Amino acid sequence: MSATVLVPTYLAKTGYEVLQQAGLNIIEVPNVDNATLLKYQDEAAGAIMGVSPIDDQTYAQMKQLKILARIGVGFDSLNPVEAAKHGIVVTITPHSNAISVAESTIGALLNLSKDLPQRTALMRAGKWREANQAQGHDIDGKVIGIIGYGRIGHEVEKRAAALGMRVLINNGNRPKVPEIGAPVALDELLEKSDYITLSTRVTAKTTHLINATTLAKMKDTASIINFGRGALVDTDALIEALKTGVIHSAALDVFEEEPLPTSSELYKLDNVLLSPHIGGGTIEAMDRGSWGAATEVVRVLAGQEPRWAVRR
């Protein structure tokens, strides 16, 4: 009998083809989460998933599961160590969406540089003249500070430099030699940057990396762009900084709580650009991620080692 694999409805054709060619039994579900895994705990040998968090107790109850293949890079919603205790490997697709997230980051930066969120709000209020007279900035010659120099940070660096920006890099306690930018300490990056982008992992040290203290070190003309992880930013501190002019503006694609509650003050601020965690959600990224996740499932269920397992 063929092994059974759970796949979300948004899995791209590239992923289905890999699984079908391997002769696996595919069960399509709306989303792979705790409830879905437990529903199929007696038969699911593999599962392809997005960002839904999986509880530690769920791993222990899975009878056949060998692999959780995550479409994307982040894995903070999973516990690879706990999964491994029950014979389950967690994999990611590190090459799937770096370009997509980098393009989204630069797109948001360009929007903020021209004050488009503020101008749009004025237009919607019927204030064409005020919107027309507002002045934005060129980004040529401006300083971008990139916090986190993995694949996404590197792709942001290349695009920012191509647009004439000066690039500063901080990679925390894992120093790397940037291809283009200058490696600097975090405080120097905060103080000198006109735009600050976040692409680092969430750890005990980086949770709320952007807080009242770090925000106070930035220029009052600076902008924050977070297409990384919501937990990197203290939302309350950011809202206060945006309301009081501590920083100029922000673009946010990820949030501490998702979906972003309708009661959030972020919706009321006209110096904020919001998007619903879609920075890496392009058709091309989904094609790459679906193929990569499905390939990992096939490898593991065939008794082979995965290429992109997460061990920590």
C-alpha positions, 0 to 999 in steps of 0.5 A, a space after each residue: 500500500 502506498 504511503 499517505 501524504 497530507 497536502 494543503 489545497 494551495 500546493 502548486 502543481 509542481 508539488 503534486 507532480 512529484 508526489 504522483 510520480 512517486 506513487 504516493 496516496 495524496 489527501 488534500 486538506 484545507 490546511 495542515 494543522 494540529 486538528 488535521 494531523 490528529 484526524 489522520 494520525 493513524 495513516 499520515 506518513 508525511 505532510 506538507 504545510 505552511 505556517 500553522 503551529 504544531 503543539 508538542 503533544 501532537 508529535 507524540 500522537 502520530 502513528 506513522 508520520 515521518 516528515 513535516 515538510 514546511 513550504 518556506 524558510 521559517 520554522 518557529 511554529 514547529 519544534 524540530 527537537 520534539 518532533 525528532 523524539 518521535 521519529 519525525 523530521 522537519 524540513 524547509 525549502 530555503 531557496 523557495 521565497 528569498 527573491 520574492 521576500 526581497 522584492 516585496 521588501 524593496 517594493 515596500 521601501 519605495 512606497 515609504 520613500 515617497 510617503 505613499 501611505 500618507 498621500 493615499 490617506 489624504 486622497 481618500 479624505 478628499 484632500 488632493 491638494 495636500 496629497 499633491 504637495 507632500 514631498 517624498 525622497 529619492 532612495 539613491 544615496 540613502 542608507 539601508 540597514 539589513 538585520 539578518 544576513 541569510 538568503 533574504 538579507 543577501 537578496 535585499 542587499 543586492 537589490 538595494 545596492 543596484 538602486 544606489 543605496 549604501 548598505 549596512 549589515 548586522 548579522 547578530 552573533 554570527 558575523 558574515 562577510 557581506 558581498 557588498 555592504 559594510 558589517 556594523 554593530 547593531 547600534 551603529 546600524 540603528 543610528 545611521 540607517 534611513 531604512 531598516 529591514 528585518 530578516 533575522 531568525 526569532 530567538 530569545 535574543 531577537 524577540 522584540 529586537 525592535 523595542 522602545 530602546 532600539 527605536 529611540 536610537 533611530 533617526 526620526 526620519 527612519 522607516 522600519 520594514 518587517 517582512 521577516 517575523 512578527 515577533 521581532 517587533 514589540 508592536 506596542 512600542 512601534 505604534 507609540 513610536 509611529 504616533 509620536 514621531 520617534 520614527 517616520 514610518 513602517 511597512 509590516 507584512 508580519 505581526 505578533 498575532 496573525 491575523 492582525 486583530 481588527 482592533 489593532 491601532 496599526 490600521 488607524 495610522 496613515 504612516 504604516 503600510 500593511 500587508 497580510 503576510 504575503 511577502 513571499 507568496 508569489 506564484 513563482 515562490 509557491 512553485 519552488 516551495 511546493 516542488 522542494 517540499 514534495 521532493 523532501 517528502 519523497 526522499 524521506 519516505 523512500 528511506 533517504 536523508 532529506 537535504 534541508 532538515 532542521 535539527 535544532 
